[in-house]
Amino acid sequence: MFRHDPEHTGSTNVSAPLEPPVILWQTNVFAFITSSPAVVDNRVFVTDYIGNLVCLNASTGDKIWTSSGQGSPAVVDGVVYVGHDVITAYNASNGEKIWSDQTLYGSGGSSPAVVNGIVYTSFFGRHAYNASTGAKIWSQTSDELLSAPAVSNDVVYFGGYSLLAVNASTGTEIWRYAPQINTAQTYRAGSPCIEGGYVYVGLSDSFYCLDATTGKKVWDNPKGAFGSSPAVSNGIVYFGSQDFNVYALNASTGSKIWNYSTGYLVDSSPAVADGAVYVGSGDGNLYAFNASTGVKLWNFTLQPLRDEKGYSRYLFASPAIASGKIYMGTSDGMVYALGTSTVSDEPPFPFLLIIFVVPLLFILAVMAYQKIRKIYRAYTNHSALL
């Protein structure tokens, strides 16, 4: 699901390209992609800005099926959960609709979280559904725009102009943190991340760490405005900022460990894998950094940087990492699979033939030759005696 797990840590224990990657395949979906792909069972699920949900073969990029959806898909137990005016569940194999809620127009848009058989979603309120049947468990409608929910220890956390924690079973508000805004301009937060009993989130023009149980502020660090959701791994929190930077902060103290300045807004949410941080920028680059030091490992630049109509090509969507590959969407509706030239889902058959079958045939041929020679000698010796 979005940000890898219900807590939205954005960190995964899989291999990832540490050397400059190549394009394994690219497929045009339809329109602007701002959502993170979900990669499950060798399939890539991705939505675009105008409401198309597309399922692709993760090895080839071929389209398997298309339906309606918006926001980053969540795929759990063979079911795809996605928003687009209504929250909908689809069969991941064939795209057939299982259920949808038609009563809350505008209830989709952010990525659902699915935990313990319950689907949590947000948009003009917050809502919970039975994952199997779509029956509504609880719902609070409002005109408040909330981010994709994160779930930890039976609490659901929503970002917005404030950070909200609610009881996962009842939807009852537990606490709310609203920062003191010193500027005339406010920004809606990205999705929160929960790790080690703390909540990390960008609210307005500062980045915050809050106690997950009480909502009390532990520290904050003013680092610009945020559309990016954070990732946390090994005591470091990573996020992008609208001041064009990627930041890494000490998760305990909020002190800066490193930062890197890109050429434009960083609304893409970082993904952490294999000791590296992967994040896109509005400058048309996907960057890979050493997670500890911030040293740039490589950057992949979209080519060309302008589409057929002359518009710049952006990377606002977050990358997804699976099986040593990086999957990402662009502002002109392209989905890319990046990896090393040696990445393969299956070992090539001719190679296995050479390694195993040919030596076996040689050994069998030698054994047959020796047996035939022994029989021939016995025959000739018998003939000589006669």
C-alpha positions as CSV (number, residue, x, y, z in Angstrom):
1,M,0.0,0.0,0.0
2,F,1.0,3.7,-0.1
3,R,4.3,4.3,1.7
4,H,4.9,0.5,1.9
5,D,3.0,-0.3,5.2
6,P,0.0,1.0,7.3
7,E,2.4,3.2,9.4
8,H,3.7,4.8,6.1
9,T,7.4,4.4,7.0
10,G,8.4,4.4,3.3
11,S,11.1,1.9,4.1
12,T,11.5,-1.6,2.7
13,N,14.0,-4.5,3.0
14,V,14.5,-5.2,-0.7
15,S,17.3,-4.8,-3.1
16,A,17.3,-1.6,-5.2
17,P,19.6,-0.1,-7.9
18,L,22.7,1.4,-6.4
19,E,24.3,2.1,-9.8
20,P,22.8,4.3,-12.5
21,P,19.7,2.3,-13.9
22,V,18.5,1.8,-17.4
23,I,14.9,1.9,-18.7
24,L,13.5,-1.7,-18.6
25,W,10.2,-0.6,-20.0
26,Q,7.9,2.5,-20.3
27,T,4.2,2.6,-20.8
28,N,1.9,5.6,-21.4
29,V,-1.1,5.4,-19.1
30,F,-3.3,8.4,-19.9
31,A,-2.7,11.6,-17.9
32,F,-0.7,13.3,-15.2
33,I,0.5,10.8,-12.5
34,T,0.7,12.1,-9.0
35,S,0.1,8.8,-7.1
36,S,2.6,6.2,-6.1
37,P,2.4,2.8,-7.8
38,A,1.6,-0.3,-5.9
39,V,3.6,-3.4,-7.0
40,V,2.1,-6.8,-5.9
41,D,2.4,-10.3,-7.5
42,N,4.3,-9.0,-10.5
43,R,1.7,-6.4,-11.3
44,V,1.9,-2.6,-11.1
45,F,-1.3,-0.7,-10.1
46,V,-1.3,3.0,-10.8
47,T,-3.8,5.9,-11.2
48,D,-3.7,9.1,-13.1
49,Y,-5.0,12.6,-12.3
50,I,-8.2,12.2,-14.3
51,G,-9.3,9.0,-12.7
52,N,-8.0,6.1,-14.5
53,L,-6.8,3.0,-12.7
54,V,-4.5,0.8,-14.7
55,C,-3.0,-2.6,-14.0
56,L,0.3,-3.4,-15.8
57,N,2.5,-6.4,-16.1
58,A,5.5,-5.6,-13.9
59,S,8.0,-7.4,-16.1
60,T,6.9,-6.0,-19.5
61,G,4.7,-3.0,-18.9
62,D,1.8,-4.4,-20.9
63,K,-1.7,-3.3,-19.8
64,I,-3.7,-6.1,-18.2
65,W,-6.9,-4.1,-17.3
66,T,-8.2,-0.6,-16.8
67,S,-10.9,0.8,-14.6
68,S,-11.6,4.0,-12.5
69,G,-9.6,5.3,-9.6
70,Q,-7.6,8.1,-8.1
71,G,-5.0,8.4,-5.4
72,S,-2.4,5.7,-4.7
73,P,-3.9,2.2,-4.7
74,A,-3.8,-0.2,-1.8
75,V,-3.6,-3.9,-2.7
76,V,-4.3,-6.4,0.1
77,D,-5.3,-10.1,-0.3
78,G,-6.0,-9.9,-4.0
79,V,-8.2,-6.8,-3.8
80,V,-7.3,-3.3,-5.0
81,Y,-8.8,-0.4,-2.9
82,V,-8.8,3.0,-4.5
83,G,-10.7,6.3,-4.4
84,H,-12.3,8.4,-7.2
85,D,-15.4,10.2,-6.1
86,V,-16.3,7.0,-4.3
87,I,-14.2,4.4,-2.6
88,T,-14.1,1.2,-4.6
89,A,-12.7,-2.3,-4.2
90,Y,-11.7,-4.3,-7.4
91,N,-10.5,-7.8,-8.0
92,A,-6.8,-7.5,-8.5
93,S,-6.7,-10.3,-11.1
94,N,-9.3,-9.0,-13.6
95,G,-10.4,-5.5,-12.5
96,E,-14.0,-6.5,-11.7
97,K,-15.7,-4.3,-9.1
98,I,-16.4,-6.0,-5.8
99,W,-18.0,-3.1,-4.0
100,S,-18.2,0.7,-3.8
101,D,-19.7,3.3,-1.6
102,Q,-21.9,5.5,-3.8
103,T,-23.2,7.6,-0.9
104,L,-20.1,9.8,-0.3
105,Y,-19.4,11.6,-3.5
106,G,-15.9,12.9,-3.2
107,S,-14.9,10.4,-0.6
108,G,-11.9,9.2,-2.7
109,G,-8.7,10.9,-3.7
110,S,-6.2,9.9,-1.1
111,S,-4.8,6.5,-0.7
112,P,-6.8,4.1,1.6
113,A,-5.1,2.2,4.4
114,V,-6.2,-1.4,5.0
115,V,-5.6,-3.0,8.4
116,N,-7.3,-5.9,10.1
117,G,-10.1,-6.2,7.6
118,I,-11.0,-2.5,7.7
119,V,-10.4,0.1,5.0
120,Y,-9.7,3.7,6.2
121,T,-10.0,6.6,3.8
122,S,-10.3,10.3,3.8
123,F,-11.5,13.2,1.6
124,F,-14.1,15.7,2.9
125,G,-14.1,13.7,6.1
126,R,-12.9,10.4,7.4
127,H,-14.4,7.0,6.9
128,A,-14.0,3.2,7.7
129,Y,-15.4,0.3,5.8
130,N,-15.5,-3.5,6.1
131,A,-12.8,-4.6,3.6
132,S,-14.8,-7.6,2.4
133,T,-18.3,-6.2,2.0
134,G,-17.9,-2.4,1.9
135,A,-20.3,-2.0,4.8
136,K,-19.7,1.3,6.5
137,I,-18.3,1.0,10.1
138,W,-18.1,4.7,10.9
139,S,-18.0,7.9,9.1
140,Q,-17.5,11.6,9.9
141,T,-18.1,14.0,7.1
142,S,-16.6,17.5,7.0
143,D,-15.2,20.1,4.6
144,E,-11.7,19.4,5.9
145,L,-9.3,18.1,3.3
146,L,-7.3,15.3,5.0
147,S,-4.3,13.3,3.8
148,A,-4.0,9.6,3.3
149,P,-4.5,7.9,6.7
150,A,-1.7,6.1,8.5
151,V,-2.6,3.4,11.1
152,S,-0.7,2.1,14.1
153,N,-1.7,0.4,17.4
154,D,-5.5,0.9,16.7
155,V,-5.1,4.6,16.1
156,V,-5.7,6.3,12.7
157,Y,-3.7,9.4,12.0
158,F,-4.8,12.0,9.4
159,G,-2.8,15.0,8.2
160,G,-4.4,18.2,7.0
161,Y,-4.1,21.8,8.3
162,S,-3.6,20.0,11.6
163,L,-2.8,16.5,12.6
164,L,-5.6,14.3,13.9
165,A,-5.6,11.0,15.8
166,V,-8.8,9.0,16.0
167,N,-9.8,5.6,17.5
168,A,-9.6,3.0,14.7
169,S,-12.7,1.1,15.9
170,T,-15.1,4.0,16.5
171,G,-13.6,7.1,14.7
172,T,-13.7,9.1,17.9
173,E,-11.2,11.8,18.1
174,I,-8.3,11.2,20.5
175,W,-6.2,14.3,20.0
176,R,-5.6,17.0,17.5
177,Y,-2.4,19.1,17.0
178,A,-2.7,22.5,15.3
179,P,0.5,24.4,14.9
180,Q,0.8,28.1,15.6
181,I,1.0,29.7,12.1
182,N,3.2,32.8,12.0
183,T,2.7,33.5,8.3
184,A,-0.3,34.4,6.2
185,Q,0.1,31.4,4.0
186,T,-0.8,27.8,5.2
187,Y,-0.2,24.5,3.6
188,R,-2.0,21.2,3.9
189,A,0.2,18.5,5.2
190,G,1.3,15.3,3.5
191,S,0.5,11.9,5.0
192,P,2.0,11.3,8.5
193,C,4.5,8.5,9.3
194,I,4.5,6.6,12.6
195,E,7.7,5.0,13.9
196,G,8.8,4.0,17.4
197,G,5.9,5.7,19.2
198,Y,6.3,9.0,17.3
199,V,4.4,10.7,14.5
200,Y,6.4,12.6,11.8
201,V,4.6,15.1,9.5
202,G,5.1,18.3,7.7
203,L,2.5,20.9,8.8
204,S,2.5,24.3,7.1
205,D,6.0,25.7,7.1
206,S,7.6,23.3,9.7
207,F,8.3,19.7,10.1
208,Y,7.1,18.1,13.3
209,C,7.7,15.1,15.6
210,L,4.8,14.4,18.0
211,D,4.2,11.8,20.6
212,A,1.9,9.3,19.0
213,T,-0.1,8.7,22.2
214,T,-0.6,12.2,23.5
215,G,0.0,14.4,20.4
216,K,2.5,16.5,22.4
217,K,5.2,18.2,20.3
218,V,8.7,16.6,20.7
219,W,10.5,18.8,18.3
220,D,10.0,20.8,15.1
221,N,12.3,22.0,12.4
222,P,11.3,24.8,9.9
223,K,12.1,23.5,6.5
224,G,9.7,25.0,4.1
225,A,6.2,23.9,2.9
226,F,5.4,20.2,2.4
227,G,3.5,18.1,-0.1
228,S,5.9,15.2,0.5
229,S,5.2,12.5,3.0
230,P,8.2,11.5,5.2
231,A,10.1,8.2,5.4
232,V,11.8,6.9,8.5
233,S,14.6,4.3,8.6
234,N,17.4,3.6,11.1
235,G,16.8,6.7,13.2
236,I,16.7,9.1,10.3
237,V,13.6,10.8,8.9
238,Y,13.6,11.8,5.2
239,F,11.3,14.2,3.3
240,G,11.1,16.6,0.4
241,S,10.3,20.2,0.6
242,Q,8.9,22.9,-1.6
243,D,12.1,24.9,-1.0
244,F,13.6,22.4,-3.6
245,N,15.5,20.4,-1.0
246,V,15.6,16.8,0.2
247,Y,16.2,16.6,3.9
248,A,17.5,14.0,6.4
249,L,17.0,14.8,10.1
250,N,17.8,12.9,13.2
251,A,14.5,11.3,14.2
252,S,15.1,11.8,17.9
253,T,16.3,15.4,17.9
254,G,15.2,17.0,14.6
255,S,18.8,18.1,13.9
256,K,19.8,18.2,10.3
257,I,22.1,15.3,9.1
258,W,22.2,16.3,5.4
259,N,20.3,18.0,2.6
260,Y,20.5,18.1,-1.1
261,S,19.2,21.0,-3.3
262,T,17.3,19.9,-6.5
263,G,16.2,22.1,-9.3
264,Y,12.5,22.5,-8.3
265,L,9.8,21.5,-5.8
266,V,10.1,18.1,-4.1
267,D,6.6,16.9,-3.6
268,S,7.6,13.3,-4.3
269,S,7.8,11.2,-1.1
270,P,11.1,9.4,-0.5
271,A,11.4,5.6,-0.6
272,V,14.2,4.0,1.4
273,A,15.7,0.6,0.4
274,D,19.1,-1.1,0.3
275,G,20.8,1.7,2.2
276,A,19.7,4.4,-0.2
277,V,17.0,7.0,-0.5
278,Y,15.1,7.4,-3.8
279,V,13.0,10.5,-4.5
280,G,11.7,12.4,-7.5
281,S,11.8,16.2,-8.1
282,G,9.9,18.6,-10.2
283,D,13.2,19.2,-12.1
284,G,12.5,16.0,-14.0
285,N,15.1,13.9,-12.1
286,L,14.8,10.8,-9.9
287,Y,17.6,10.9,-7.4
288,A,19.3,8.2,-5.3
289,F,21.3,9.2,-2.2
290,N,23.4,7.3,0.3
291,A,20.9,7.1,3.2
292,S,23.5,7.9,5.9
293,T,25.7,10.5,4.2
294,G,23.5,12.1,1.6
295,V,26.1,11.5,-1.1
296,K,24.4,11.4,-4.5
297,L,24.7,7.9,-6.0
298,W,23.0,8.8,-9.3
299,N,20.2,10.7,-10.9
300,F,18.0,9.6,-13.7
301,T,16.8,12.4,-16.0
302,L,13.6,12.2,-18.0
303,Q,14.4,12.5,-21.7
304,P,13.2,14.7,-23.2
305,L,12.5,17.1,-20.4
306,R,9.6,18.5,-22.4
307,D,6.7,16.6,-23.9
308,E,5.3,16.9,-27.4
309,K,3.3,20.0,-26.5
310,G,6.4,21.7,-25.0
311,Y,5.4,21.3,-21.3
312,S,8.0,20.4,-18.8
313,R,8.0,16.8,-17.5
314,Y,7.9,16.5,-13.7
315,L,8.4,13.7,-11.2
316,F,5.8,14.6,-8.4
317,A,4.7,11.0,-7.9
318,S,6.6,8.8,-5.4
319,P,8.7,5.9,-6.5
320,A,7.9,2.3,-5.6
321,I,10.6,-0.4,-5.3
322,A,10.2,-4.1,-5.8
323,S,12.4,-7.0,-7.0
324,G,15.4,-4.7,-7.6
325,K,13.4,-2.4,-9.8
326,I,12.1,1.2,-9.4
327,Y,8.6,2.0,-10.7
328,M,7.5,5.6,-11.1
329,G,5.0,7.8,-12.9
330,T,5.5,11.2,-14.6
331,S,3.5,14.3,-15.3
332,D,2.8,13.3,-18.9
333,G,1.3,10.0,-18.0
334,M,4.3,7.7,-18.5
335,V,5.1,4.8,-16.1
336,Y,8.7,3.7,-16.0
337,A,10.4,0.6,-14.8
338,L,14.1,1.2,-14.0
339,G,16.7,-1.3,-13.1
340,T,20.1,-2.7,-13.9
341,S,20.6,-4.4,-17.3
342,T,21.1,-7.7,-15.5
343,V,17.7,-7.6,-13.6
344,S,15.5,-10.5,-14.7
345,D,12.4,-12.0,-13.2
346,E,13.5,-15.5,-14.2
347,P,17.0,-17.1,-15.1
348,P,17.3,-17.4,-18.9
349,F,16.6,-20.9,-20.0
350,P,19.6,-21.2,-22.5
351,F,21.9,-20.4,-19.6
352,L,20.5,-23.2,-17.5
353,L,20.7,-25.5,-20.5
354,I,24.4,-24.8,-20.9
355,I,25.3,-25.1,-17.2
356,F,23.3,-28.2,-16.3
357,V,22.1,-30.2,-19.3
358,V,25.2,-30.1,-21.6
359,P,27.6,-31.5,-19.0
360,L,25.1,-34.2,-18.1
361,L,24.8,-35.3,-21.8
362,F,28.6,-35.4,-22.1
363,I,28.8,-37.6,-19.0
364,L,26.1,-40.0,-20.3
365,A,27.8,-40.1,-23.7
366,V,31.2,-41.1,-22.2
367,M,29.5,-43.8,-20.0
368,A,27.7,-45.1,-23.1
369,Y,31.0,-45.1,-25.1
370,Q,32.8,-47.0,-22.4
371,K,30.1,-49.6,-22.1
372,I,29.9,-50.2,-25.9
373,R,33.7,-50.4,-26.0
374,K,33.7,-53.1,-23.2
375,I,31.0,-55.1,-25.1
376,Y,33.0,-54.9,-28.3
377,R,36.2,-56.1,-26.6
378,A,34.3,-59.0,-25.1
379,Y,32.9,-59.9,-28.4
380,T,36.2,-59.8,-30.3
381,N,37.9,-61.8,-27.6
382,H,35.1,-64.5,-27.8
383,S,35.5,-64.6,-31.6
384,A,39.3,-65.1,-31.3
385,L,38.8,-68.1,-29.1
386,L,36.5,-69.7,-31.7
